[in-house]
Amino acid sequence: MRVCWLVSKDGMHEPIRLPHLQSVIIGRGLDTKIADKKCSRHQVQLKADYNKGYAFVKQLGVNPSNINLEDVGKDKEVKLKPGQTLHIVNKLYPHIIQFAEDTTDQEGCSPKRPSDEHSTNKTSDMLSKLLKTEESNRREERRKRSPEDGCMNEDSNSLETPINHASVAEKKGSGHWSQALKVSMQDPTMQLYKDDKVVVIKDKYPKAHYHWLVLPWVSIPSLKAVRSDNLSLLKHMHQVGEKMVSECPDSGKLKFRLGYHAIPSMSHIHLHVISQDFDSPCMKNKKHWNSFTTDYFLESQDVIEMVERDGKVIVKDATTELLKLPLVCHICKQQQSTIPQLKEHLKKHLGH
């Protein structure tokens, strides 16, 4: 099986796996070890095409990303081929892509190590270890898999690894945080409910007292990939979300909303079921707040109706700008200056 890696030429971090035709967003963060504030957390989007042997790069951040020192351009998408150098921002943090064969023979030998004329010995060693770890984990998962899990496809059972569940991904020896929900949903200790179509887990960094995620076993990367064929699944996810609310001991005291982030940071579609108290230490900034209290949060029923009507989910232009709106109380619409002030204000509504 062919695999693709994004490799730091400076050896700043371990190679990041780029799944076939799946968008992976990178920028400032723990996965790249980039702390430069001129680099957005969502600086570039990469999508590797295993058949064509190159990746598409789209600049999302404000400051320029570069390929062979040429600016990519905001919201522009260009090809990144093996041998070319991608500088993440401002001609800094050079990276290359490498395609390699992740194969094992019948004797269970180690996967072949990818090579590239630009790679260093250190990078090759890191890639080799990563390939060996992933193959070992896959064999272990296949050995442990129970009959009732037989409905899971290879993608949903893979160890490709998002923001809230990054620590789980690290423990599993997996790759980019944007893939980590696929790991969390397989962990029996995190499963609150499961059936043959979906699993429910608690958000690792809940933004309210109750915050659950409903995830399908079938691999759907995001709302953009949803089509009419997925309509019955969306309805089932909604029904399971309502079931979680009905069985919650505080369902009579708290209001809940069921919905999706218009542009999620984590791969694999997931329905948020979240109480409207937003009483959580993990609710830390304006982006967190606005992602759940503006039109950035798409109601589950609205998504279902959109797919019934249009056959797909339409995300409006400039949706990301909603995350920059002022802090406004979702109950009385009064504007607040800071998150601490907003939380103190919410206590009045919640009777604390």
N, C-alpha and C positions, 0 to 999 in steps of 0.2 A: 504494500500500500504506500502510495506517495504521500509525503508530508511537506509542509512549507514552514519555515521559521523566519522570524524577524530577529536579526542578530545585531547586537551592539558591537561596533568595530572597536570601541574603547574598552569592551569587557565590563561595562558598568552594571549589567544585570544578566540574568540567565536568558537564553533565547525564549521568545514568545511564539507560541504556535499560532499559525494562521490557518484555520479550517477552510476547506474548499468552499468557495463562493459564500462565505459567511463574513459579515462585517465585524471587524475588530477595531475598537477605538482606543487609541493610546495618547498619552500626553504626560503632564506632570503627575507624579504619583509614585506609590511604593513599587509598582511593577517595573517601572523604568528607572527608578532612583533619580529622576529629574526633579529638582526642587526649584528651578528657575521660574519665577512668577510671570515671566514674559511668555512662558509656555502654558497654554490652556490645559486643563485636565482632559479636555476633549479636543486635542490639537489636530490629529489626523485620523482618518478612517482608512483602513486597509482591507482589501478583499482579494484574496489569492485565487487565481484560476489555475487549478492543477493541470488541466488539459492544455492550456496555452503556455504555461510555464512562466507566467509573470503575475504581478499583483496590480490592482488599481489603487491609487492613493488619492484621497480627497482631503483637502485642507479645510478644517472646520474652525480653527482658531483665528484670531485677528492678526497676529504676527505671522510673517511668512515662513512656510516650510519650503524646503528646497530639494530638488533632485539634480545631482551633479552640479550643484551651486546655482541652478536656475529656479526662480520662484515658481511654486505650483500655482498659487493664486487662490484667493478666498472662494470656497465652494466650487472650485474647479477640480476635475478628476483627470489624472494622468496615469500612464503606465510606469511601473517600477520593475525593471528587468534585472535578473541576476547580473552582478558586476557593476550596477549603478549604485550610487550612494544616496540615501535619503537622510538629509539633515532635518531633524524634527522641528526645530525653530531657529530662525536667525543664523543659519549656517553652522549650527552647533548640534552636538549629539548625533554623530554619524551612525547610520544603520544600513545593513544590506539584507536582502532576502536570500534564503538558501532552500532549494528543493532537495529532498533526500528520500531514499527508499527505506521505509519502516517495515522490514520483512524479517521473518525468522524461518529457519529451515525446520525440517521435521524433527531434528534432534533438539530443537529449542535453543539454537545458538543465538547470540546477541544480534540485534538489528545492525545492518550495514551503517557505517558512520558517514554522514553527508560530508562532502568536501566542497571547497570553493577556493579559487585562487586568491581571494582577498581575505580568507579567514585565517585566524591565528591558531596555534596549537591549543591555546586556552579555550577558544571558542569551540573547536572540534571536540575537545574533551567534555565540555559542558553539554554539547549536543548528544554525544554518545551516551552520557549518563542519563540524560532526559529520555532518550529513546528506550534505553534498557528499563528505566523505572516505569514508563508508561506501558510497555509490553508486559512487564511483571504484574502490574496492577490489573491489566485487562484479563490476564489468565486467572488471577485470584478472584476477580468479580464473576467470571464465568463459572468458576468452581463453586462459589457460594450461592449463586443465583437459585432461588427456589422456583418450583413449578408455577406458582401464581404470578411470578414476574416474567413469564414467558412472553407476555404481550409487549414487553418493552422492546423497541427497535434498537439497532446498534447505536444510533445517534443519542437517544435518551439515556443509554447505558454507558456512554463513553466517559472517559475521564478527562476530556477536554474541559478546561475550566474557564464572577461579577463582583459590585462594590460591597454590598452588605454581607456577602458570604465569602469574602476573599480568604479569611482565615481558614475556612473549611477547605478551600482549594489548596492552600499551602500544605495543610496536613496530609492531603491526599497525594501530594507531589505533582499537582497539575499545573496548567499554564496560566493564561491570562485571566484576571479577575472577572472579566465580562462573561466568562463561560461557567462561573462557579455555581450557579443555580443548578446546573445539571448534576453537580456533585452533591449538593445539599439535599436534593430531592431523593437521592438514592440512600441516604443515611437513615436507617430505621429509628435512630434516637431523635431525629428531628421531625419525623412524620407524625402529625396529629390525626390524620385521616387519609385513607387511600382506597381507591376502587380500581376497576380495570381501565378507567379513562384518565383519572387525575390523582394527584396527591396534594395534601395541604401541609405546609410547614409554617412555623413561626418565623417572621422576619427577624434576622439575627440582630439588627439594630432598629427595633420598632420605633415608629414615629408617633405612637399613641399607646395607651394602656393595652389595647388589643390591636394587633396588627398581624394578619395572616396572609400568606400567599397561596393561591390555588394554581397549580401547574399541571399541564397535560403531559402524559407519558410520551405522546407523539412529539417529534421535534418540530417546533415552529419558532423561528428565530425572533420574530417581532410582529407587531400589528400590521406592518407593511406587507407581510407575507400571508396574511389571512385572506381567504377567499370564501366563496359561497359554500364550498365543500366542508368548511370548518364550522358552519353555522350551528349544527347540532352540538358540537363540542363546546362552543361558546355558551350555549344555553345550559349545558350540563355544568360547566364551570360556575355559572351564575347560581344555579340551584344548589350546588355544594357550598358556595359562599353564603347563601341564605341559611343553609342548614347550620353552618358554623355559628352564625349570629343567633339563630333560634335556640341553640343549645348553650349559649354563653350565659353565665349566671347573672351578668349585669345588663342583659339585653333590654330589660324594662327600664333601666335608668339611663342608658347611653344610646345615642344615635350612631348608626353605622353608614358607611358608604362603600359601594363596590365599584371598582373601576380600574382603569389602566393608565399608566403614564403614556402620553402621546409619543414621546421619544425616550424610551427607557435607556438607562446606561448599561443594563445587563441583558445579555442574550438569553433567549428562551422566554416565550410569552408567559406572563404571569398576571393573575388577577389579584389586586390588592383588596383585602377586606379589612377596613380600618375604622376604629371607633373615633368619634369626632371630638373627644376630649383633648387629643394631642398632648396628653400628659406623659411626657417621656424625656429623659435626659438626652436622648439621641436626636431630638428635634432641636437642632443647633443653629441653623442659619436661614436666611431669606429663601435660598434655593429649596431647602427642605420644605419650608412652609408653603411656598407658592406652587410647588409640585403637587400638593394635595388640596389646595384651596382655590385654585384658579382653573380656567378651562384647559390647562395643561393636563389635568386629571379628567379623563374621559369616562363618563358613567357607563357601567357595564351594559345597561339596557340601551343606551344611545349607540354603543358600538354594535350591538346585535341588530338594531334597527337599520344602521348604516349598511351593514353587510347584506341584510335582507333587501334593501333598496338599491344599493350600488354594486354589490358583489365584492366590495373591498372596503377598507378603512381609509378615509381621506383625512390627512393631517394638514391643517392650514399652514400657510407660509408664516414665517416669523413666530412660530409657536414657542421657540426657545426664549423669545423676548419676554414671555409671561413670567419667567423665573426671576426677572429683574424688577418686577413691579413692587411698589411699596408694601410694607407689612400691614395687612388689613384684617381685622377680626372677621372670621367667617360667619359670626352670629349677628353682630350689630353693625358691621362694616366700618367700625371706627378705626382710624389709622393709628399705628403705634410706631415708635422710633426704633426699638430694638427687640430682639427675641425675649430677653428677660422681662422687659416691660409688657410685651404681648402675653407672656405666660402668667404674669401677675394679673393682668386684665382678665384673662380667661377664668381665673379662679372665681371672679364675681358671677360669671355665667354658670359655673359648675357648682356653685354653693360651697366652695371650700373656705 
